Structure formats: C-alpha cells, structure tokens
Amino acid sequence: MSYIKMIEENRATGKLKEVYESISGKGRKMAHILKVQSLNPEALKSHYQFYRSIMFGKSHLTRAQREMIATVVSVENKCHY
C-alpha cells in the first residue's frame, strides 16, 4: 500500500485527467505504481513512456523474461504486482 498521496481517477482534473485517459482510457483503473506520481502529471507521463519502452521496446529479453524480472523485484520490495 502506498503512503504517498494519490489522486484517484474520478477526482482527476485538467492535465492529470488527460494523462490518465491517455494511459488507460475512460473507466479503467490506473495502476498504483503510476498513480503515486499523480501530483506531477508530466512525471507520470514520462514514467509511463519509460515503462512502455522497457517492457515493450526492442530488447534481447523476451516479454516473459521482462515480466519475470518485474515480478521478482516487486516481491522483493513487498509490492503487490
């Protein structure tokens, strides 16, 4: 659970609402790992682009290997993944 103030999708306005909608579309839940940056919409947008690059960009690792690494890191950090 995050101890960082987060703005939920239904409370987002302005730039944050635009960023939320561009990432997940209307009516879908935003991942907590992204919402912790909701106080800074530009950082959120950059973080998401970075994530997309790491998980879906060209790499010597397969998609499954990338997910496995993300899962192991989350478990080590006691973070729900």
Biopython code that builds the backbone (N, CA, C, O; Angstrom):
import numpy as np
from Bio.PDB.StructureBuilder import StructureBuilder

atoms = [
    (1, "MET", "N", (0.834, -1.172, 0.000)),
    (1, "MET", "CA", (0.000, 0.000, 0.000)),
    (1, "MET", "C", (0.882, 1.239, 0.000)),
    (1, "MET", "O", (1.891, 1.298, 0.702)),
    (2, "SER", "N", (0.500, 2.199, -0.774)),
    (2, "SER", "CA", (1.259, 3.433, -0.892)),
    (2, "SER", "C", (0.957, 4.381, 0.264)),
    (2, "SER", "O", (-0.184, 4.490, 0.713)),
    (3, "TYR", "N", (1.990, 5.060, 0.733)),
    (3, "TYR", "CA", (1.814, 6.095, 1.746)),
    (3, "TYR", "C", (1.968, 7.471, 1.115)),
    (3, "TYR", "O", (2.062, 8.481, 1.812)),
    (4, "ILE", "N", (1.993, 7.495, -0.195)),
    (4, "ILE", "CA", (2.119, 8.732, -0.949)),
    (4, "ILE", "C", (0.724, 9.175, -1.362)),
    (4, "ILE", "O", (-0.088, 8.362, -1.803)),
    (5, "LYS", "N", (0.454, 10.450, -1.220)),
    (5, "LYS", "CA", (-0.851, 10.963, -1.621)),
    (5, "LYS", "C", (-1.049, 10.724, -3.116)),
    (5, "LYS", "O", (-0.184, 11.049, -3.929)),
    (6, "MET", "N", (-2.195, 10.155, -3.461)),
    (6, "MET", "CA", (-2.517, 9.873, -4.852)),
    (6, "MET", "C", (-3.871, 10.473, -5.188)),
    (6, "MET", "O", (-4.757, 10.538, -4.336)),
    (7, "ILE", "N", (-4.026, 10.901, -6.402)),
    (7, "ILE", "CA", (-5.309, 11.412, -6.884)),
    (7, "ILE", "C", (-5.969, 10.302, -7.697)),
    (7, "ILE", "O", (-5.429, 9.836, -8.700)),
    (8, "GLU", "N", (-7.132, 9.897, -7.246)),
    (8, "GLU", "CA", (-7.874, 8.829, -7.933)),
    (8, "GLU", "C", (-8.417, 9.333, -9.268)),
    (8, "GLU", "O", (-8.586, 10.535, -9.472)),
    (9, "GLU", "N", (-8.682, 8.402, -10.160)),
    (9, "GLU", "CA", (-9.159, 8.750, -11.498)),
    (9, "GLU", "C", (-10.411, 9.621, -11.463)),
    (9, "GLU", "O", (-10.522, 10.576, -12.231)),
    (10, "ASN", "N", (-11.347, 9.300, -10.585)),
    (10, "ASN", "CA", (-12.608, 10.048, -10.540)),
    (10, "ASN", "C", (-12.458, 11.445, -9.948)),
    (10, "ASN", "O", (-13.406, 12.230, -9.989)),
    (11, "ARG", "N", (-11.286, 11.776, -9.398)),
    (11, "ARG", "CA", (-11.039, 13.100, -8.838)),
    (11, "ARG", "C", (-10.063, 13.919, -9.691)),
    (11, "ARG", "O", (-9.798, 15.087, -9.406)),
    (12, "ALA", "N", (-9.538, 13.286, -10.734)),
    (12, "ALA", "CA", (-8.554, 13.967, -11.587)),
    (12, "ALA", "C", (-9.217, 15.041, -12.439)),
    (12, "ALA", "O", (-10.333, 14.874, -12.931)),
    (13, "THR", "N", (-8.504, 16.140, -12.597)),
    (13, "THR", "CA", (-8.973, 17.232, -13.456)),
    (13, "THR", "C", (-7.803, 17.718, -14.305)),
    (13, "THR", "O", (-6.651, 17.365, -14.053)),
    (14, "GLY", "N", (-8.109, 18.521, -15.299)),
    (14, "GLY", "CA", (-7.085, 19.178, -16.098)),
    (14, "GLY", "C", (-6.093, 18.221, -16.730)),
    (14, "GLY", "O", (-6.466, 17.188, -17.287)),
    (15, "LYS", "N", (-4.810, 18.587, -16.633)),
    (15, "LYS", "CA", (-3.727, 17.817, -17.254)),
    (15, "LYS", "C", (-3.683, 16.380, -16.735)),
    (15, "LYS", "O", (-3.467, 15.447, -17.509)),
    (16, "LEU", "N", (-3.886, 16.197, -15.423)),
    (16, "LEU", "CA", (-3.850, 14.852, -14.858)),
    (16, "LEU", "C", (-4.940, 13.977, -15.477)),
    (16, "LEU", "O", (-4.690, 12.824, -15.827)),
    (17, "LYS", "N", (-6.128, 14.517, -15.608)),
    (17, "LYS", "CA", (-7.222, 13.751, -16.210)),
    (17, "LYS", "C", (-6.857, 13.355, -17.641)),
    (17, "LYS", "O", (-7.114, 12.227, -18.061)),
    (18, "GLU", "N", (-6.262, 14.280, -18.384)),
    (18, "GLU", "CA", (-5.830, 13.987, -19.757)),
    (18, "GLU", "C", (-4.804, 12.855, -19.782)),
    (18, "GLU", "O", (-4.891, 11.944, -20.606)),
    (19, "VAL", "N", (-3.833, 12.920, -18.873)),
    (19, "VAL", "CA", (-2.789, 11.888, -18.825)),
    (19, "VAL", "C", (-3.401, 10.539, -18.448)),
    (19, "VAL", "O", (-3.109, 9.528, -19.086)),
    (20, "TYR", "N", (-4.243, 10.518, -17.423)),
    (20, "TYR", "CA", (-4.912, 9.267, -17.034)),
    (20, "TYR", "C", (-5.653, 8.664, -18.230)),
    (20, "TYR", "O", (-5.513, 7.476, -18.520)),
    (21, "GLU", "N", (-6.428, 9.478, -18.908)),
    (21, "GLU", "CA", (-7.217, 8.971, -20.039)),
    (21, "GLU", "C", (-6.332, 8.506, -21.189)),
    (21, "GLU", "O", (-6.673, 7.546, -21.881)),
    (22, "SER", "N", (-5.206, 9.170, -21.402)),
    (22, "SER", "CA", (-4.317, 8.746, -22.486)),
    (22, "SER", "C", (-3.627, 7.427, -22.166)),
    (22, "SER", "O", (-3.264, 6.677, -23.071)),
    (23, "ILE", "N", (-3.445, 7.145, -20.876)),
    (23, "ILE", "CA", (-2.783, 5.904, -20.471)),
    (23, "ILE", "C", (-3.761, 4.742, -20.405)),
    (23, "ILE", "O", (-3.495, 3.675, -20.958)),
    (24, "SER", "N", (-4.867, 4.934, -19.745)),
    (24, "SER", "CA", (-5.752, 3.791, -19.505)),
    (24, "SER", "C", (-7.117, 3.895, -20.153)),
    (24, "SER", "O", (-7.869, 2.920, -20.147)),
    (25, "GLY", "N", (-7.454, 5.029, -20.704)),
    (25, "GLY", "CA", (-8.785, 5.175, -21.285)),
    (25, "GLY", "C", (-9.816, 5.460, -20.204)),
    (25, "GLY", "O", (-9.535, 5.338, -19.011)),
    (26, "LYS", "N", (-10.982, 5.830, -20.625)),
    (26, "LYS", "CA", (-12.042, 6.157, -19.663)),
    (26, "LYS", "C", (-12.568, 4.897, -18.994)),
    (26, "LYS", "O", (-12.776, 3.871, -19.642)),
    (27, "GLY", "N", (-12.779, 4.993, -17.685)),
    (27, "GLY", "CA", (-13.435, 3.925, -16.951)),
    (27, "GLY", "C", (-12.539, 2.787, -16.506)),
    (27, "GLY", "O", (-13.004, 1.893, -15.799)),
    (28, "ARG", "N", (-11.273, 2.784, -16.891)),
    (28, "ARG", "CA", (-10.379, 1.700, -16.471)),
    (28, "ARG", "C", (-9.524, 2.164, -15.302)),
    (28, "ARG", "O", (-9.250, 3.357, -15.166)),
    (29, "LYS", "N", (-9.104, 1.236, -14.462)),
    (29, "LYS", "CA", (-8.315, 1.566, -13.281)),
    (29, "LYS", "C", (-6.856, 1.800, -13.645)),
    (29, "LYS", "O", (-6.287, 1.087, -14.472)),
    (30, "MET", "N", (-6.270, 2.791, -13.026)),
    (30, "MET", "CA", (-4.862, 3.117, -13.201)),
    (30, "MET", "C", (-4.059, 2.346, -12.162)),
    (30, "MET", "O", (-4.471, 2.258, -11.006)),
    (31, "ALA", "N", (-2.921, 1.789, -12.557)),
    (31, "ALA", "CA", (-2.052, 1.048, -11.636)),
    (31, "ALA", "C", (-1.511, 1.988, -10.559)),
    (31, "ALA", "O", (-1.196, 3.144, -10.839)),
    (32, "HIS", "N", (-1.406, 1.491, -9.339)),
    (32, "HIS", "CA", (-0.904, 2.302, -8.223)),
    (32, "HIS", "C", (0.513, 2.794, -8.478)),
    (32, "HIS", "O", (0.861, 3.905, -8.080)),
    (33, "ILE", "N", (1.336, 1.982, -9.136)),
    (33, "ILE", "CA", (2.714, 2.384, -9.410)),
    (33, "ILE", "C", (2.759, 3.658, -10.248)),
    (33, "ILE", "O", (3.733, 4.409, -10.188)),
    (34, "LEU", "N", (1.716, 3.900, -11.024)),
    (34, "LEU", "CA", (1.630, 5.139, -11.796)),
    (34, "LEU", "C", (0.942, 6.237, -10.992)),
    (34, "LEU", "O", (1.356, 7.395, -11.038)),
    (35, "LYS", "N", (-0.101, 5.877, -10.259)),
    (35, "LYS", "CA", (-0.862, 6.886, -9.511)),
    (35, "LYS", "C", (-0.050, 7.596, -8.444)),
    (35, "LYS", "O", (-0.396, 8.710, -8.050)),
    (36, "VAL", "N", (1.029, 6.973, -7.964)),
    (36, "VAL", "CA", (1.832, 7.650, -6.941)),
    (36, "VAL", "C", (2.489, 8.911, -7.496)),
    (36, "VAL", "O", (3.010, 9.727, -6.736)),
    (37, "GLN", "N", (2.464, 9.072, -8.801)),
    (37, "GLN", "CA", (3.020, 10.280, -9.420)),
    (37, "GLN", "C", (1.918, 11.238, -9.878)),
    (37, "GLN", "O", (2.169, 12.146, -10.671)),
    (38, "SER", "N", (0.721, 11.035, -9.385)),
    (38, "SER", "CA", (-0.422, 11.829, -9.840)),
    (38, "SER", "C", (-0.322, 13.313, -9.479)),
    (38, "SER", "O", (-1.003, 14.138, -10.088)),
    (39, "LEU", "N", (0.505, 13.660, -8.510)),
    (39, "LEU", "CA", (0.661, 15.074, -8.165)),
    (39, "LEU", "C", (1.532, 15.810, -9.185)),
    (39, "LEU", "O", (1.610, 17.039, -9.178)),
    (40, "ASN", "N", (2.181, 15.047, -10.056)),
    (40, "ASN", "CA", (3.036, 15.630, -11.094)),
    (40, "ASN", "C", (2.718, 14.941, -12.424)),
    (40, "ASN", "O", (3.404, 13.992, -12.802)),
    (41, "PRO", "N", (1.696, 15.403, -13.131)),
    (41, "PRO", "CA", (1.256, 14.735, -14.365)),
    (41, "PRO", "C", (2.349, 14.551, -15.416)),
    (41, "PRO", "O", (2.345, 13.549, -16.131)),
    (42, "GLU", "N", (3.278, 15.492, -15.526)),
    (42, "GLU", "CA", (4.362, 15.346, -16.511)),
    (42, "GLU", "C", (5.294, 14.197, -16.132)),
    (42, "GLU", "O", (5.741, 13.450, -17.002)),
    (43, "ALA", "N", (5.587, 14.052, -14.846)),
    (43, "ALA", "CA", (6.406, 12.934, -14.378)),
    (43, "ALA", "C", (5.677, 11.617, -14.620)),
    (43, "ALA", "O", (6.289, 10.633, -15.034)),
    (44, "LEU", "N", (4.386, 11.597, -14.365)),
    (44, "LEU", "CA", (3.567, 10.404, -14.606)),
    (44, "LEU", "C", (3.635, 10.004, -16.072)),
    (44, "LEU", "O", (3.838, 8.835, -16.400)),
    (45, "LYS", "N", (3.466, 10.973, -16.937)),
    (45, "LYS", "CA", (3.510, 10.718, -18.375)),
    (45, "LYS", "C", (4.882, 10.164, -18.784)),
    (45, "LYS", "O", (4.958, 9.203, -19.550)),
    (46, "SER", "N", (5.951, 10.760, -18.283)),
    (46, "SER", "CA", (7.311, 10.303, -18.589)),
    (46, "SER", "C", (7.565, 8.903, -18.044)),
    (46, "SER", "O", (8.168, 8.069, -18.718)),
    (47, "HIS", "N", (7.104, 8.648, -16.822)),
    (47, "HIS", "CA", (7.265, 7.327, -16.215)),
    (47, "HIS", "C", (6.580, 6.266, -17.062)),
    (47, "HIS", "O", (7.135, 5.191, -17.291)),
    (48, "TYR", "N", (5.387, 6.567, -17.521)),
    (48, "TYR", "CA", (4.651, 5.600, -18.331)),
    (48, "TYR", "C", (5.377, 5.336, -19.654)),
    (48, "TYR", "O", (5.449, 4.189, -20.097)),
    (49, "GLN", "N", (5.906, 6.363, -20.277)),
    (49, "GLN", "CA", (6.643, 6.185, -21.528)),
    (49, "GLN", "C", (7.903, 5.341, -21.290)),
    (49, "GLN", "O", (8.256, 4.496, -22.112)),
    (50, "PHE", "N", (8.571, 5.578, -20.166)),
    (50, "PHE", "CA", (9.744, 4.794, -19.794)),
    (50, "PHE", "C", (9.358, 3.325, -19.600)),
    (50, "PHE", "O", (10.027, 2.427, -20.111)),
    (51, "TYR", "N", (8.284, 3.093, -18.864)),
    (51, "TYR", "CA", (7.780, 1.731, -18.639)),
    (51, "TYR", "C", (7.487, 1.035, -19.966)),
    (51, "TYR", "O", (7.893, -0.110, -20.166)),
    (52, "ARG", "N", (6.784, 1.716, -20.875)),
    (52, "ARG", "CA", (6.447, 1.135, -22.177)),
    (52, "ARG", "C", (7.714, 0.771, -22.952)),
    (52, "ARG", "O", (7.770, -0.269, -23.608)),
    (53, "SER", "N", (8.711, 1.618, -22.872)),
    (53, "SER", "CA", (9.964, 1.363, -23.562)),
    (53, "SER", "C", (10.662, 0.116, -23.005)),
    (53, "SER", "O", (11.143, -0.729, -23.759)),
    (54, "ILE", "N", (10.707, 0.020, -21.677)),
    (54, "ILE", "CA", (11.362, -1.123, -21.036)),
    (54, "ILE", "C", (10.603, -2.424, -21.310)),
    (54, "ILE", "O", (11.209, -3.439, -21.654)),
    (55, "MET", "N", (9.305, -2.392, -21.161)),
    (55, "MET", "CA", (8.522, -3.629, -21.258)),
    (55, "MET", "C", (8.177, -4.035, -22.685)),
    (55, "MET", "O", (7.992, -5.223, -22.951)),
    (56, "PHE", "N", (8.085, -3.094, -23.596)),
    (56, "PHE", "CA", (7.631, -3.420, -24.951)),
    (56, "PHE", "C", (8.617, -3.026, -26.050)),
    (56, "PHE", "O", (8.424, -3.394, -27.209)),
    (57, "GLY", "N", (9.668, -2.286, -25.704)),
    (57, "GLY", "CA", (10.641, -1.862, -26.700)),
    (57, "GLY", "C", (11.572, -2.996, -27.112)),
    (57, "GLY", "O", (11.521, -4.093, -26.556)),
    (58, "LYS", "N", (12.414, -2.717, -28.087)),
    (58, "LYS", "CA", (13.365, -3.700, -28.582)),
    (58, "LYS", "C", (14.319, -4.099, -27.463)),
    (58, "LYS", "O", (14.837, -3.240, -26.749)),
    (59, "SER", "N", (14.551, -5.405, -27.310)),
    (59, "SER", "CA", (15.400, -5.908, -26.237)),
    (59, "SER", "C", (15.845, -7.329, -26.561)),
    (59, "SER", "O", (15.222, -8.028, -27.360)),
    (60, "HIS", "N", (16.940, -7.738, -25.918)),
    (60, "HIS", "CA", (17.376, -9.128, -26.032)),
    (60, "HIS", "C", (16.569, -10.025, -25.093)),
    (60, "HIS", "O", (16.630, -11.250, -25.201)),
    (61, "LEU", "N", (15.829, -9.430, -24.190)),
    (61, "LEU", "CA", (14.978, -10.185, -23.272)),
    (61, "LEU", "C", (13.606, -10.389, -23.892)),
    (61, "LEU", "O", (13.089, -9.516, -24.588)),
    (62, "THR", "N", (13.022, -11.553, -23.630)),
    (62, "THR", "CA", (11.653, -11.794, -24.096)),
    (62, "THR", "C", (10.688, -11.046, -23.192)),
    (62, "THR", "O", (11.055, -10.582, -22.112)),
    (63, "ARG", "N", (9.468, -10.939, -23.646)),
    (63, "ARG", "CA", (8.422, -10.292, -22.835)),
    (63, "ARG", "C", (8.242, -11.054, -21.526)),
    (63, "ARG", "O", (8.093, -10.450, -20.463)),
    (64, "ALA", "N", (8.257, -12.381, -21.609)),
    (64, "ALA", "CA", (8.101, -13.210, -20.406)),
    (64, "ALA", "C", (9.244, -12.964, -19.418)),
    (64, "ALA", "O", (9.005, -12.889, -18.213)),
    (65, "GLN", "N", (10.470, -12.840, -19.904)),
    (65, "GLN", "CA", (11.603, -12.569, -19.025)),
    (65, "GLN", "C", (11.465, -11.210, -18.350)),
    (65, "GLN", "O", (11.782, -11.064, -17.170)),
    (66, "ARG", "N", (10.999, -10.233, -19.088)),
    (66, "ARG", "CA", (10.809, -8.898, -18.512)),
    (66, "ARG", "C", (9.757, -8.936, -17.408)),
    (66, "ARG", "O", (9.940, -8.331, -16.352)),
    (67, "GLU", "N", (8.667, -9.640, -17.650)),
    (67, "GLU", "CA", (7.615, -9.766, -16.629)),
    (67, "GLU", "C", (8.131, -10.519, -15.408)),
    (67, "GLU", "O", (7.790, -10.181, -14.274)),
    (68, "MET", "N", (8.951, -11.540, -15.640)),
    (68, "MET", "CA", (9.511, -12.310, -14.529)),
    (68, "MET", "C", (10.398, -11.413, -13.663)),
    (68, "MET", "O", (10.324, -11.467, -12.436)),
    (69, "ILE", "N", (11.228, -10.599, -14.291)),
    (69, "ILE", "CA", (12.086, -9.675, -13.547)),
    (69, "ILE", "C", (11.238, -8.689, -12.750)),
    (69, "ILE", "O", (11.515, -8.440, -11.577)),
    (70, "ALA", "N", (10.217, -8.133, -13.374)),
    (70, "ALA", "CA", (9.331, -7.182, -12.690)),
    (70, "ALA", "C", (8.645, -7.840, -11.496)),
    (70, "ALA", "O", (8.481, -7.214, -10.448)),
    (71, "THR", "N", (8.247, -9.089, -11.652)),
    (71, "THR", "CA", (7.577, -9.802, -10.564)),
    (71, "THR", "C", (8.525, -10.050, -9.405)),
    (71, "THR", "O", (8.158, -9.835, -8.250)),
    (72, "VAL", "N", (9.736, -10.499, -9.695)),
    (72, "VAL", "CA", (10.720, -10.763, -8.644)),
    (72, "VAL", "C", (11.061, -9.476, -7.891)),
    (72, "VAL", "O", (11.137, -9.480, -6.662)),
    (73, "VAL", "N", (11.263, -8.386, -8.613)),
    (73, "VAL", "CA", (11.564, -7.102, -7.970)),
    (73, "VAL", "C", (10.401, -6.668, -7.078)),
    (73, "VAL", "O", (10.618, -6.181, -5.969)),
    (74, "SER", "N", (9.180, -6.842, -7.556)),
    (74, "SER", "CA", (8.003, -6.468, -6.759)),
    (74, "SER", "C", (7.907, -7.295, -5.487)),
    (74, "SER", "O", (7.594, -6.763, -4.422)),
    (75, "VAL", "N", (8.171, -8.583, -5.590)),
    (75, "VAL", "CA", (8.133, -9.453, -4.408)),
    (75, "VAL", "C", (9.203, -9.018, -3.406)),
    (75, "VAL", "O", (8.934, -8.917, -2.209)),
    (76, "GLU", "N", (10.408, -8.763, -3.894)),
    (76, "GLU", "CA", (11.493, -8.314, -3.018)),
    (76, "GLU", "C", (11.139, -7.006, -2.311)),
    (76, "GLU", "O", (11.503, -6.801, -1.153)),
    (77, "ASN", "N", (10.434, -6.132, -3.009)),
    (77, "ASN", "CA", (10.030, -4.849, -2.440)),
    (77, "ASN", "C", (8.727, -4.916, -1.655)),
    (77, "ASN", "O", (8.223, -3.902, -1.172)),
    (78, "LYS", "N", (8.184, -6.139, -1.534)),
    (78, "LYS", "CA", (6.902, -6.358, -0.847)),
    (78, "LYS", "C", (5.816, -5.475, -1.466)),
    (78, "LYS", "O", (5.007, -4.867, -0.765)),
    (79, "CYS", "N", (5.824, -5.425, -2.794)),
    (79, "CYS", "CA", (4.890, -4.607, -3.559)),
    (79, "CYS", "C", (3.933, -5.510, -4.329)),
    (79, "CYS", "O", (4.365, -6.424, -5.031)),
    (80, "HIS", "N", (2.645, -5.256, -4.199)),
    (80, "HIS", "CA", (1.663, -6.018, -4.965)),
    (80, "HIS", "C", (1.882, -5.751, -6.428)),
    (80, "HIS", "O", (1.927, -4.594, -6.848)),
    (81, "TYR", "N", (2.023, -6.809, -7.225)),
    (81, "TYR", "CA", (2.284, -6.657, -8.655)),
    (81, "TYR", "C", (1.173, -7.304, -9.431)),
    (81, "TYR", "O", (1.192, -7.293, -10.662)),
]
sb = StructureBuilder()
sb.init_structure("model")
sb.init_model(0)
sb.init_chain("A")
sb.init_seg("    ")
for serial, (resi, resn, name, xyz) in enumerate(atoms, 1):
    if name == "N":
        sb.init_residue(resn, " ", resi, " ")
    sb.init_atom(name, np.array(xyz, "f"), 0.0, 1.0, " ", f" {name:<3s}", serial, name[0])
structure = sb.get_structure()
